[in-house]
Amino acid sequence: MSEFLNRRVLITGAASGIGRLMALRIAAKGGRLILWDVDEAHLAAVAAEVSAAGGQASVYACNLAERASIEAAAARTLQDHGAVDVLINNAGIVDGKRLLEATDAEIERTFAVNTLALFRTARAFLPGMLEKGAGHIVTIASASGIAAVPRLADYSASKAAAIAFDEALRLELKHDGAPVKTTIVCPFYIRTGMFEGARTRFPLLLPILKPEAVAGRIVRAIERGETRLVLPWFVRTAWLVRFLPIAWFDAVMDFFGITKSMDAFVGRNAHDSRKKKT
């Protein structure tokens, strides 16, 4: 997918954070946006921003934690627009609690939004891409899916599953000779408020990322057809460190401050309706 002009681009979690920023960038490139989010008020505000800039955006309220909501939003989207060209699975949530502090409902919701929704949206829109003979599925995962972090047991596990989902899907499509591309995105903490309070010990190597820069880099990766985007580059070393004995791996994680990076986490204000959205 070398350009967005006149392409139908569906973004989940589009009401705030990098979802909103990607929507604005893609609209500026002539993309025809289809925006999903559970937050209808802020979703409408993003659509208004797109419209004010001369772009096109259709919005659909969707709770990614509920299968029925995804199926209903997908049915309406397909009826209104037909097959989509690019699916960006951006929506994500985080609670930032220790394992014994998180409730069953919170853990299940994390996996529903961060992992199961990937399967449900792909199963809804992949058939149309295959029929058209073109398409692109983008999965926003996380660096914590590569190297897990204390207080992120459910989040890290859900994002590791997202990485495996993308890998299996990519290989399955290649095996079948299907003309659909995939891109996996694994960023470190982003300064959107979702990870408010998260810290880094070495900001030159592992900076808290600026959302505008991340959104721009993701859009560029989609245009270039990149299969993997890891931000910043230093996160890639986590794969090499895994060759070390477990005790050494743990020591490296502790040295670089990863194991303590969530100690001061507060997240977004509990009364912010956009809490936990990427």
MARMILO-291893 format. One record per residue: x, y, z of N, C-alpha, C in turn; residue in three letters; residue number from 1. Coordinates in nm, 2 decimals. Layout:
BEGIN
X	Y	Z	X	Y	Z	X	Y	Z	ALA	NUM .
...
//
This chain:
BEGIN
0.09	-0.12	0.00	0.00	0.00	0.00	0.09	0.12	0.00	MET	1 .
0.12	0.18	-0.12	0.22	0.28	-0.13	0.16	0.42	-0.10	SER	2 .
0.03	0.43	-0.10	-0.03	0.56	-0.07	-0.17	0.54	-0.01	GLU	3 .
-0.22	0.65	0.05	-0.35	0.65	0.11	-0.46	0.71	0.03	PHE	4 .
-0.43	0.78	-0.08	-0.53	0.85	-0.15	-0.64	0.76	-0.20	LEU	5 .
-0.76	0.80	-0.15	-0.89	0.74	-0.18	-0.90	0.59	-0.13	ASN	6 .
-0.81	0.56	-0.03	-0.81	0.43	0.03	-0.91	0.43	0.15	ARG	7 .
-0.98	0.33	0.17	-1.06	0.32	0.29	-0.98	0.27	0.41	ARG	8 .
-0.96	0.35	0.51	-0.87	0.32	0.62	-0.95	0.31	0.75	VAL	9 .
-0.96	0.20	0.81	-1.03	0.18	0.94	-0.93	0.18	1.05	LEU	10 .
-0.96	0.27	1.15	-0.87	0.29	1.27	-0.96	0.26	1.39	ILE	11 .
-0.92	0.17	1.47	-0.98	0.15	1.60	-0.92	0.23	1.71	THR	12 .
-0.99	0.27	1.81	-0.94	0.35	1.92	-0.90	0.49	1.86	GLY	13 .
-0.98	0.54	1.77	-0.95	0.67	1.70	-0.99	0.79	1.77	ALA	14 .
-1.05	0.79	1.89	-1.10	0.91	1.95	-0.99	0.99	2.02	ALA	15 .
-0.87	0.93	2.04	-0.77	1.00	2.12	-0.63	0.94	2.09	SER	16 .
-0.52	1.00	2.15	-0.39	0.94	2.13	-0.34	0.93	1.99	GLY	17 .
-0.26	0.82	1.97	-0.21	0.81	1.83	-0.31	0.77	1.73	ILE	18 .
-0.43	0.71	1.78	-0.53	0.69	1.69	-0.58	0.81	1.62	GLY	19 .
-0.61	0.91	1.70	-0.65	1.04	1.65	-0.54	1.10	1.56	ARG	20 .
-0.42	1.10	1.60	-0.31	1.16	1.52	-0.29	1.09	1.39	LEU	21 .
-0.30	0.96	1.39	-0.29	0.89	1.26	-0.41	0.92	1.17	MET	22 .
-0.53	0.94	1.23	-0.64	0.97	1.15	-0.62	1.11	1.08	ALA	23 .
-0.57	1.20	1.15	-0.54	1.34	1.09	-0.44	1.33	0.98	LEU	24 .
-0.33	1.25	1.00	-0.23	1.24	0.90	-0.28	1.17	0.78	ARG	25 .
-0.35	1.06	0.80	-0.40	0.99	0.68	-0.50	1.07	0.60	ILE	26 .
-0.58	1.14	0.68	-0.68	1.23	0.61	-0.61	1.33	0.52	ALA	27 .
-0.50	1.39	0.57	-0.42	1.48	0.49	-0.36	1.42	0.37	ALA	28 .
-0.35	1.29	0.37	-0.30	1.22	0.25	-0.41	1.17	0.16	LYS	29 .
-0.53	1.21	0.19	-0.64	1.17	0.10	-0.71	1.04	0.13	GLY	30 .
-0.68	0.99	0.25	-0.75	0.86	0.29	-0.89	0.89	0.33	GLY	31 .
-0.98	0.79	0.30	-1.12	0.79	0.34	-1.13	0.72	0.47	ARG	32 .
-1.15	0.79	0.58	-1.14	0.73	0.71	-1.27	0.67	0.76	LEU	33 .
-1.25	0.56	0.83	-1.36	0.49	0.90	-1.31	0.48	1.05	ILE	34 .
-1.37	0.55	1.14	-1.31	0.56	1.28	-1.40	0.49	1.38	LEU	35 .
-1.34	0.40	1.46	-1.41	0.33	1.56	-1.36	0.37	1.70	TRP	36 .
-1.45	0.38	1.79	-1.41	0.40	1.93	-1.54	0.39	2.02	ASP	37 .
-1.51	0.35	2.14	-1.62	0.34	2.24	-1.67	0.48	2.29	VAL	38 .
-1.58	0.58	2.27	-1.60	0.72	2.32	-1.67	0.80	2.21	ASP	39 .
-1.80	0.80	2.20	-1.87	0.87	2.09	-1.84	1.02	2.08	GLU	40 .
-1.84	1.08	2.20	-1.82	1.23	2.20	-1.69	1.27	2.14	ALA	41 .
-1.58	1.21	2.18	-1.45	1.24	2.13	-1.43	1.19	1.99	HIS	42 .
-1.49	1.08	1.96	-1.49	1.03	1.82	-1.55	1.13	1.72	LEU	43 .
-1.66	1.19	1.76	-1.72	1.29	1.68	-1.64	1.41	1.67	ALA	44 .
-1.56	1.45	1.77	-1.47	1.56	1.77	-1.36	1.54	1.67	ALA	45 .
-1.31	1.42	1.67	-1.20	1.38	1.57	-1.25	1.39	1.43	VAL	46 .
-1.37	1.34	1.41	-1.43	1.35	1.27	-1.45	1.49	1.23	ALA	47 .
-1.49	1.58	1.32	-1.50	1.72	1.29	-1.37	1.78	1.26	ALA	48 .
-1.26	1.74	1.33	-1.13	1.79	1.29	-1.09	1.75	1.15	GLU	49 .
-1.12	1.62	1.12	-1.09	1.57	0.98	-1.16	1.65	0.88	VAL	50 .
-1.29	1.67	0.90	-1.38	1.74	0.81	-1.33	1.89	0.79	SER	51 .
-1.29	1.95	0.90	-1.25	2.09	0.90	-1.12	2.11	0.81	ALA	52 .
-1.04	2.00	0.81	-0.92	2.00	0.73	-0.95	1.95	0.59	ALA	53 .
-1.07	1.93	0.55	-1.11	1.89	0.42	-1.10	1.74	0.39	GLY	54 .
-1.10	1.66	0.50	-1.09	1.52	0.48	-1.23	1.45	0.50	GLY	55 .
-1.23	1.32	0.48	-1.36	1.24	0.49	-1.34	1.14	0.61	GLN	56 .
-1.45	1.14	0.69	-1.44	1.04	0.80	-1.58	1.00	0.84	ALA	57 .
-1.60	0.87	0.85	-1.73	0.81	0.90	-1.69	0.75	1.04	SER	58 .
-1.79	0.77	1.13	-1.76	0.72	1.27	-1.86	0.61	1.31	VAL	59 .
-1.81	0.52	1.39	-1.90	0.41	1.44	-1.86	0.38	1.58	TYR	60 .
-1.96	0.39	1.67	-1.94	0.36	1.81	-1.92	0.21	1.82	ALA	61 .
-1.81	0.17	1.89	-1.78	0.03	1.90	-1.70	0.00	2.03	CYS	62 .
-1.75	-0.09	2.11	-1.68	-0.14	2.23	-1.60	-0.26	2.19	ASN	63 .
-1.47	-0.24	2.18	-1.38	-0.35	2.13	-1.38	-0.46	2.23	LEU	64 .
-1.43	-0.44	2.35	-1.43	-0.55	2.45	-1.54	-0.65	2.43	ALA	65 .
-1.63	-0.61	2.34	-1.75	-0.70	2.33	-1.76	-0.75	2.18	GLU	66 .
-1.77	-0.88	2.17	-1.78	-0.94	2.03	-1.90	-0.89	1.96	ARG	67 .
-2.02	-0.88	2.02	-2.14	-0.83	1.95	-2.12	-0.69	1.90	ALA	68 .
-2.06	-0.61	1.98	-2.04	-0.47	1.93	-1.95	-0.46	1.81	SER	69 .
-1.84	-0.54	1.81	-1.75	-0.55	1.69	-1.83	-0.60	1.57	ILE	70 .
-1.90	-0.71	1.59	-1.97	-0.76	1.48	-2.07	-0.66	1.42	GLU	71 .
-2.14	-0.59	1.51	-2.24	-0.49	1.46	-2.17	-0.38	1.39	ALA	72 .
-2.06	-0.33	1.44	-1.99	-0.22	1.38	-1.93	-0.26	1.24	ALA	73 .
-1.88	-0.39	1.24	-1.83	-0.44	1.11	-1.93	-0.45	1.01	ALA	74 .
-2.05	-0.50	1.05	-2.16	-0.52	0.95	-2.20	-0.38	0.90	ALA	75 .
-2.21	-0.28	0.98	-2.25	-0.15	0.94	-2.14	-0.09	0.84	ARG	76 .
-2.02	-0.11	0.88	-1.90	-0.06	0.80	-1.90	-0.12	0.66	THR	77 .
-1.92	-0.25	0.66	-1.92	-0.32	0.53	-2.04	-0.28	0.44	LEU	78 .
-2.15	-0.26	0.51	-2.27	-0.22	0.43	-2.25	-0.08	0.38	GLN	79 .
-2.19	0.01	0.45	-2.18	0.15	0.41	-2.06	0.17	0.32	ASP	80 .
-1.95	0.10	0.33	-1.83	0.13	0.26	-1.78	0.01	0.17	HIS	81 .
-1.83	-0.11	0.20	-1.77	-0.22	0.13	-1.64	-0.26	0.19	GLY	82 .
-1.55	-0.33	0.12	-1.42	-0.37	0.18	-1.33	-0.26	0.21	ALA	83 .
-1.26	-0.27	0.32	-1.16	-0.17	0.36	-1.03	-0.21	0.30	VAL	84 .
-0.95	-0.10	0.28	-0.81	-0.12	0.22	-0.71	-0.14	0.33	ASP	85 .
-0.72	-0.07	0.44	-0.62	-0.07	0.55	-0.70	-0.08	0.68	VAL	86 .
-0.67	-0.18	0.76	-0.72	-0.20	0.89	-0.61	-0.17	1.00	LEU	87 .
-0.63	-0.07	1.08	-0.53	-0.04	1.18	-0.59	-0.07	1.32	ILE	88 .
-0.55	-0.18	1.37	-0.59	-0.22	1.51	-0.51	-0.15	1.61	ASN	89 .
-0.56	-0.03	1.65	-0.49	0.06	1.74	-0.54	0.06	1.88	ASN	90 .
-0.66	0.03	1.90	-0.72	0.04	2.03	-0.65	-0.05	2.13	ALA	91 .
-0.63	0.00	2.25	-0.57	-0.08	2.36	-0.60	-0.02	2.49	GLY	92 .
-0.59	-0.10	2.60	-0.62	-0.05	2.73	-0.51	-0.11	2.83	ILE	93 .
-0.49	-0.04	2.94	-0.39	-0.08	3.04	-0.45	-0.04	3.18	VAL	94 .
-0.43	-0.13	3.27	-0.47	-0.10	3.41	-0.35	-0.07	3.50	ASP	95 .
-0.23	-0.14	3.47	-0.11	-0.11	3.54	-0.11	-0.16	3.69	GLY	96 .
-0.18	-0.27	3.71	-0.19	-0.32	3.84	-0.11	-0.45	3.86	LYS	97 .
-0.06	-0.47	3.98	0.01	-0.60	4.01	-0.09	-0.72	3.99	ARG	98 .
-0.04	-0.83	3.97	-0.12	-0.95	3.94	-0.23	-0.97	4.04	LEU	99 .
-0.20	-0.96	4.17	-0.29	-0.99	4.27	-0.39	-0.88	4.30	LEU	100 .
-0.36	-0.76	4.24	-0.45	-0.65	4.26	-0.56	-0.64	4.15	GLU	101 .
-0.53	-0.69	4.03	-0.62	-0.69	3.92	-0.73	-0.78	3.94	ALA	102 .
-0.85	-0.74	3.90	-0.97	-0.83	3.91	-0.98	-0.92	3.78	THR	103 .
-1.05	-1.03	3.79	-1.08	-1.11	3.68	-1.14	-1.03	3.56	ASP	104 .
-1.23	-0.95	3.60	-1.30	-0.87	3.49	-1.20	-0.77	3.42	ALA	105 .
-1.11	-0.72	3.50	-1.01	-0.63	3.43	-0.91	-0.70	3.34	GLU	106 .
-0.87	-0.82	3.39	-0.78	-0.90	3.31	-0.85	-0.95	3.18	ILE	107 .
-0.97	-0.99	3.19	-1.04	-1.04	3.08	-1.07	-0.92	2.98	GLU	108 .
-1.10	-0.81	3.03	-1.12	-0.69	2.94	-0.99	-0.65	2.87	ARG	109 .
-0.88	-0.66	2.94	-0.75	-0.63	2.87	-0.73	-0.72	2.75	THR	110 .
-0.75	-0.85	2.77	-0.73	-0.95	2.66	-0.84	-0.93	2.55	PHE	111 .
-0.96	-0.89	2.59	-1.07	-0.87	2.50	-1.03	-0.76	2.40	ALA	112 .
-0.98	-0.65	2.45	-0.95	-0.53	2.37	-0.82	-0.55	2.30	VAL	113 .
-0.72	-0.59	2.37	-0.58	-0.59	2.32	-0.55	-0.71	2.23	ASN	114 .
-0.63	-0.82	2.25	-0.60	-0.94	2.17	-0.71	-1.00	2.09	THR	115 .
-0.82	-1.03	2.16	-0.93	-1.09	2.09	-0.99	-1.00	1.98	LEU	116 .
-0.99	-0.87	2.01	-1.05	-0.78	1.91	-0.97	-0.79	1.78	ALA	117 .
-0.84	-0.82	1.78	-0.76	-0.84	1.66	-0.81	-0.95	1.57	LEU	118 .
-0.85	-1.06	1.64	-0.90	-1.17	1.56	-1.04	-1.13	1.50	PHE	119 .
-1.12	-1.07	1.58	-1.25	-1.04	1.54	-1.26	-0.94	1.42	ARG	120 .
-1.17	-0.83	1.43	-1.17	-0.74	1.32	-1.11	-0.80	1.19	THR	121 .
-1.00	-0.87	1.21	-0.94	-0.94	1.10	-1.03	-1.03	1.03	ALA	122 .
-1.10	-1.11	1.11	-1.20	-1.21	1.05	-1.31	-1.14	0.98	ARG	123 .
-1.34	-1.01	1.02	-1.45	-0.94	0.96	-1.41	-0.88	0.82	ALA	124 .
-1.28	-0.83	0.82	-1.24	-0.75	0.70	-1.14	-0.82	0.61	PHE	125 .
-1.07	-0.92	0.66	-0.98	-0.99	0.57	-1.05	-1.05	0.45	LEU	126 .
-1.17	-1.11	0.46	-1.23	-1.17	0.34	-1.25	-1.07	0.22	PRO	127 .
-1.28	-0.95	0.26	-1.30	-0.84	0.16	-1.17	-0.81	0.09	GLY	128 .
-1.06	-0.80	0.17	-0.93	-0.77	0.11	-0.89	-0.88	0.02	MET	129 .
-0.91	-1.01	0.06	-0.87	-1.12	-0.03	-0.95	-1.12	-0.16	LEU	130 .
-1.08	-1.08	-0.15	-1.16	-1.07	-0.27	-1.11	-0.96	-0.36	GLU	131 .
-1.07	-0.85	-0.30	-1.02	-0.74	-0.38	-0.88	-0.76	-0.44	LYS	132 .
-0.81	-0.85	-0.37	-0.67	-0.88	-0.41	-0.57	-0.78	-0.36	GLY	133 .
-0.61	-0.71	-0.25	-0.51	-0.62	-0.19	-0.57	-0.58	-0.05	ALA	134 .
-0.47	-0.54	0.04	-0.51	-0.50	0.17	-0.39	-0.49	0.26	GLY	135 .
-0.41	-0.43	0.38	-0.30	-0.42	0.47	-0.37	-0.42	0.61	HIS	136 .
-0.31	-0.51	0.70	-0.36	-0.52	0.84	-0.25	-0.48	0.93	ILE	137 .
-0.27	-0.38	1.01	-0.17	-0.32	1.10	-0.21	-0.35	1.24	VAL	138 .
-0.11	-0.40	1.32	-0.14	-0.43	1.46	-0.05	-0.35	1.55	THR	139 .
-0.11	-0.26	1.63	-0.03	-0.18	1.73	-0.01	-0.27	1.85	ILE	140 .
0.11	-0.32	1.87	0.14	-0.40	1.99	0.22	-0.31	2.09	ALA	141 .
0.33	-0.36	2.14	0.40	-0.29	2.24	0.54	-0.35	2.27	SER	142 .
0.63	-0.27	2.31	0.77	-0.32	2.35	0.75	-0.41	2.46	ALA	143 .
0.65	-0.39	2.55	0.63	-0.48	2.66	0.58	-0.62	2.62	SER	144 .
0.54	-0.64	2.49	0.51	-0.77	2.44	0.64	-0.84	2.40	GLY	145 .
0.75	-0.77	2.39	0.88	-0.83	2.36	0.95	-0.86	2.49	ILE	146 .
0.95	-0.77	2.59	1.01	-0.79	2.72	0.91	-0.74	2.82	ALA	147 .
0.86	-0.83	2.90	0.75	-0.80	2.99	0.79	-0.71	3.11	ALA	148 .
0.70	-0.65	3.17	0.72	-0.55	3.28	0.64	-0.57	3.40	VAL	149 .
0.69	-0.56	3.52	0.61	-0.57	3.64	0.50	-0.47	3.64	PRO	150 .
0.38	-0.51	3.69	0.26	-0.43	3.69	0.19	-0.43	3.55	ARG	151 .
0.25	-0.50	3.46	0.19	-0.51	3.33	0.17	-0.66	3.29	LEU	152 .
0.15	-0.75	3.38	0.14	-0.89	3.35	0.03	-0.92	3.24	ALA	153 .
-0.09	-0.86	3.26	-0.20	-0.89	3.16	-0.17	-0.81	3.04	ASP	154 .
-0.12	-0.68	3.05	-0.10	-0.60	2.93	0.02	-0.66	2.85	TYR	155 .
0.13	-0.70	2.91	0.24	-0.76	2.84	0.20	-0.89	2.77	SER	156 .
0.13	-0.97	2.84	0.08	-1.10	2.79	-0.01	-1.07	2.67	ALA	157 .
-0.10	-0.98	2.68	-0.19	-0.95	2.57	-0.12	-0.90	2.45	SER	158 .
-0.01	-0.82	2.47	0.07	-0.76	2.36	0.16	-0.87	2.30	LYS	159 .
0.21	-0.96	2.38	0.29	-1.07	2.33	0.20	-1.15	2.23	ALA	160 .
0.08	-1.17	2.28	-0.02	-1.24	2.19	-0.05	-1.17	2.06	ALA	161 .
-0.05	-1.04	2.07	-0.07	-0.96	1.95	0.04	-0.97	1.85	ALA	162 .
0.17	-0.98	1.90	0.28	-1.00	1.82	0.28	-1.14	1.75	ILE	163 .
0.24	-1.24	1.83	0.23	-1.37	1.77	0.11	-1.38	1.67	ALA	164 .
0.00	-1.31	1.70	-0.11	-1.30	1.60	-0.06	-1.25	1.47	PHE	165 .
0.01	-1.14	1.47	0.06	-1.08	1.35	0.15	-1.17	1.28	ASP	166 .
0.24	-1.24	1.35	0.34	-1.33	1.29	0.27	-1.45	1.22	GLU	167 .
0.18	-1.51	1.29	0.10	-1.62	1.24	0.02	-1.58	1.11	ALA	168 .
-0.04	-1.46	1.12	-0.12	-1.41	1.01	-0.03	-1.38	0.89	LEU	169 .
0.08	-1.32	0.91	0.17	-1.29	0.80	0.22	-1.42	0.73	ARG	170 .
0.26	-1.52	0.81	0.30	-1.65	0.75	0.19	-1.72	0.68	LEU	171 .
0.07	-1.71	0.74	-0.04	-1.78	0.68	-0.08	-1.72	0.54	GLU	172 .
-0.07	-1.58	0.54	-0.10	-1.51	0.41	0.01	-1.55	0.31	LEU	173 .
0.13	-1.55	0.35	0.24	-1.59	0.26	0.23	-1.73	0.21	LYS	174 .
0.19	-1.82	0.30	0.18	-1.96	0.26	0.07	-1.98	0.16	HIS	175 .
-0.04	-1.90	0.17	-0.15	-1.91	0.08	-0.13	-1.82	-0.05	ASP	176 .
-0.02	-1.75	-0.05	0.00	-1.66	-0.17	-0.10	-1.54	-0.17	GLY	177 .
-0.15	-1.50	-0.06	-0.25	-1.40	-0.05	-0.19	-1.26	-0.06	ALA	178 .
-0.25	-1.17	-0.14	-0.19	-1.03	-0.16	-0.23	-0.93	-0.05	PRO	179 .
-0.22	-0.97	0.07	-0.25	-0.88	0.18	-0.12	-0.87	0.27	VAL	180 .
-0.09	-0.74	0.30	0.03	-0.72	0.38	-0.01	-0.70	0.53	LYS	181 .
0.09	-0.72	0.61	0.08	-0.70	0.76	0.19	-0.61	0.81	THR	182 .
0.16	-0.54	0.91	0.26	-0.46	0.98	0.24	-0.47	1.13	THR	183 .
0.35	-0.50	1.21	0.34	-0.50	1.35	0.42	-0.39	1.41	ILE	184 .
0.36	-0.32	1.51	0.42	-0.20	1.56	0.45	-0.22	1.71	VAL	185 .
0.57	-0.21	1.76	0.60	-0.23	1.90	0.67	-0.11	1.96	CYS	186 .
0.60	-0.01	2.01	0.66	0.11	2.07	0.69	0.09	2.22	PRO	187 .
0.78	0.17	2.26	0.81	0.19	2.41	0.69	0.28	2.46	PHE	188 .
0.70	0.32	2.58	0.59	0.41	2.64	0.58	0.53	2.55	TYR	189 .
0.45	0.57	2.53	0.42	0.69	2.45	0.36	0.79	2.54	ILE	190 .
0.39	0.92	2.52	0.35	1.02	2.61	0.21	1.07	2.57	ARG	191 .
0.11	0.98	2.58	-0.03	1.01	2.55	-0.11	1.03	2.68	THR	192 .
-0.06	0.99	2.79	-0.13	0.99	2.92	-0.17	0.85	2.95	GLY	193 .
-0.18	0.76	2.86	-0.21	0.62	2.88	-0.11	0.56	2.98	MET	194 .
0.01	0.60	2.97	0.11	0.54	3.07	0.17	0.66	3.15	PHE	195 .
0.08	0.75	3.19	0.13	0.86	3.28	0.19	0.80	3.41	GLU	196 .
0.31	0.85	3.43	0.39	0.81	3.55	0.50	0.71	3.52	GLY	197 .
0.49	0.65	3.40	0.59	0.55	3.37	0.72	0.63	3.35	ALA	198 .
0.83	0.56	3.38	0.96	0.63	3.38	1.07	0.55	3.30	ARG	199 .
1.17	0.62	3.26	1.28	0.55	3.19	1.41	0.59	3.25	THR	200 .
1.50	0.50	3.27	1.63	0.53	3.34	1.73	0.59	3.24	ARG	201 .
1.72	0.55	3.11	1.81	0.60	3.01	1.74	0.66	2.89	PHE	202 .
1.69	0.79	2.91	1.61	0.85	2.81	1.67	0.86	2.67	PRO	203 .
1.81	0.86	2.66	1.87	0.86	2.53	1.85	0.73	2.45	LEU	204 .
1.85	0.62	2.53	1.83	0.49	2.46	1.68	0.45	2.46	LEU	205 .
1.61	0.48	2.56	1.47	0.44	2.57	1.39	0.57	2.61	LEU	206 .
1.37	0.66	2.52	1.29	0.78	2.55	1.14	0.75	2.56	PRO	207 .
1.07	0.82	2.64	0.93	0.82	2.64	0.89	0.89	2.51	ILE	208 .
0.82	0.82	2.42	0.80	0.87	2.29	0.70	0.98	2.27	LEU	209 .
0.72	1.07	2.18	0.62	1.17	2.15	0.52	1.11	2.06	LYS	210 .
0.39	1.13	2.09	0.28	1.07	2.01	0.28	1.11	1.87	PRO	211 .
0.31	1.24	1.84	0.31	1.29	1.70	0.42	1.22	1.62	GLU	212 .
0.53	1.20	1.68	0.64	1.13	1.61	0.60	0.98	1.58	ALA	213 .
0.54	0.92	1.68	0.50	0.78	1.66	0.40	0.76	1.56	VAL	214 .
0.30	0.85	1.56	0.19	0.85	1.46	0.25	0.86	1.32	ALA	215 .
0.34	0.96	1.30	0.40	0.98	1.17	0.48	0.87	1.13	GLY	216 .
0.55	0.81	1.22	0.64	0.69	1.18	0.55	0.57	1.14	ARG	217 .
0.44	0.55	1.21	0.35	0.44	1.17	0.29	0.46	1.04	ILE	218 .
0.24	0.58	1.01	0.18	0.61	0.88	0.29	0.59	0.77	VAL	219 .
0.41	0.63	0.79	0.52	0.61	0.70	0.55	0.46	0.68	ARG	220 .
0.54	0.38	0.79	0.57	0.24	0.78	0.46	0.17	0.69	ALA	221 .
0.34	0.21	0.71	0.23	0.15	0.63	0.25	0.18	0.48	ILE	222 .
0.29	0.31	0.45	0.31	0.35	0.31	0.42	0.27	0.25	GLU	223 .
0.52	0.24	0.33	0.64	0.17	0.28	0.62	0.02	0.28	ARG	224 .
0.52	-0.03	0.34	0.50	-0.17	0.34	0.59	-0.24	0.44	GLY	225 .
0.64	-0.17	0.54	0.73	-0.23	0.64	0.65	-0.34	0.72	GLU	226 .
0.71	-0.45	0.74	0.65	-0.56	0.82	0.66	-0.55	0.97	THR	227 .
0.76	-0.47	1.01	0.78	-0.46	1.16	0.84	-0.32	1.19	ARG	228 .
0.78	-0.25	1.29	0.83	-0.12	1.33	0.85	-0.13	1.48	LEU	229 .
0.97	-0.11	1.53	1.00	-0.12	1.67	1.06	0.02	1.71	VAL	230 .
1.00	0.08	1.81	1.04	0.22	1.85	1.07	0.22	2.00	LEU	231 .
1.19	0.28	2.04	1.30	0.32	1.96	1.38	0.19	1.92	PRO	232 .
1.48	0.21	1.84	1.56	0.10	1.79	1.62	0.01	1.90	TRP	233 .
1.65	0.07	2.01	1.72	0.00	2.12	1.63	-0.12	2.17	PHE	234 .
1.50	-0.11	2.16	1.41	-0.22	2.20	1.44	-0.35	2.13	VAL	235 .
1.50	-0.34	2.01	1.54	-0.46	1.94	1.64	-0.55	2.01	ARG	236 .
1.72	-0.48	2.10	1.82	-0.56	2.17	1.76	-0.66	2.27	THR	237 .
1.63	-0.64	2.30	1.56	-0.74	2.39	1.57	-0.88	2.34	ALA	238 .
1.56	-0.89	2.20	1.56	-1.03	2.14	1.70	-1.09	2.16	TRP	239 .
1.80	-1.01	2.16	1.94	-1.06	2.18	1.96	-1.10	2.32	LEU	240 .
1.91	-1.01	2.41	1.93	-1.04	2.56	1.87	-1.17	2.60	VAL	241 .
1.77	-1.21	2.53	1.70	-1.34	2.56	1.79	-1.46	2.54	ARG	242 .
1.90	-1.45	2.47	1.99	-1.56	2.46	2.07	-1.58	2.59	PHE	243 .
2.07	-1.48	2.68	2.14	-1.49	2.80	2.07	-1.58	2.90	LEU	244 .
2.14	-1.64	3.00	2.07	-1.71	3.11	1.97	-1.62	3.17	PRO	245 .
1.87	-1.68	3.23	1.76	-1.61	3.29	1.80	-1.51	3.39	ILE	246 .
1.89	-1.55	3.48	1.94	-1.45	3.58	2.01	-1.33	3.52	ALA	247 .
2.08	-1.35	3.41	2.15	-1.24	3.35	2.05	-1.15	3.28	TRP	248 .
1.95	-1.21	3.22	1.85	-1.14	3.15	1.78	-1.05	3.25	PHE	249 .
1.74	-1.10	3.37	1.67	-1.03	3.47	1.76	-0.91	3.52	ASP	250 .
1.89	-0.94	3.53	1.99	-0.83	3.57	1.99	-0.72	3.47	ALA	251 .
1.99	-0.75	3.34	2.00	-0.65	3.24	1.87	-0.57	3.24	VAL	252 .
1.76	-0.63	3.26	1.63	-0.56	3.27	1.63	-0.47	3.39	MET	253 .
1.68	-0.51	3.50	1.69	-0.43	3.61	1.79	-0.31	3.59	ASP	254 .
1.90	-0.34	3.53	2.00	-0.23	3.51	1.94	-0.12	3.42	PHE	255 .
1.87	-0.15	3.32	1.81	-0.05	3.23	1.68	0.01	3.28	PHE	256 .
1.64	-0.03	3.40	1.53	0.03	3.47	1.39	-0.02	3.42	GLY	257 .
1.39	-0.13	3.34	1.26	-0.18	3.29	1.18	-0.23	3.40	ILE	258 .
1.24	-0.30	3.50	1.16	-0.36	3.60	1.10	-0.26	3.70	THR	259 .
1.15	-0.14	3.70	1.10	-0.04	3.79	1.03	0.08	3.71	LYS	260 .
1.01	0.06	3.58	0.96	0.17	3.50	0.81	0.20	3.53	SER	261 .
0.74	0.10	3.59	0.60	0.13	3.62	0.57	0.16	3.77	MET	262 .
0.68	0.18	3.84	0.66	0.19	3.99	0.58	0.32	4.02	ASP	263 .
0.59	0.42	3.94	0.52	0.55	3.97	0.40	0.57	3.88	ALA	264 .
0.36	0.46	3.81	0.25	0.47	3.72	0.12	0.52	3.78	PHE	265 .
0.05	0.61	3.72	-0.08	0.66	3.76	-0.19	0.65	3.65	VAL	266 .
-0.15	0.65	3.53	-0.24	0.64	3.42	-0.32	0.77	3.41	GLY	267 .
-0.42	0.77	3.32	-0.51	0.88	3.31	-0.60	0.89	3.43	ARG	268 .
-0.65	1.01	3.46	-0.75	1.04	3.56	-0.87	0.94	3.55	ASN	269 .
-0.91	0.88	3.66	-1.02	0.79	3.66	-1.15	0.84	3.60	ALA	270 .
-1.16	0.97	3.60	-1.28	1.04	3.55	-1.27	1.08	3.41	HIS	271 .
-1.15	1.06	3.35	-1.13	1.09	3.21	-1.20	0.98	3.12	ASP	272 .
-1.29	1.02	3.04	-1.36	0.92	2.96	-1.27	0.85	2.86	SER	273 .
-1.16	0.91	2.83	-1.06	0.85	2.74	-0.96	0.77	2.81	ARG	274 .
-0.97	0.74	2.93	-0.88	0.66	3.01	-0.84	0.53	2.94	LYS	275 .
-0.71	0.50	2.93	-0.66	0.37	2.89	-0.67	0.35	2.74	LYS	276 .
-0.70	0.46	2.66	-0.70	0.44	2.52	-0.57	0.48	2.45	LYS	277 .
-0.53	0.40	2.36	-0.40	0.43	2.29	-0.41	0.56	2.21	THR	278 .
//
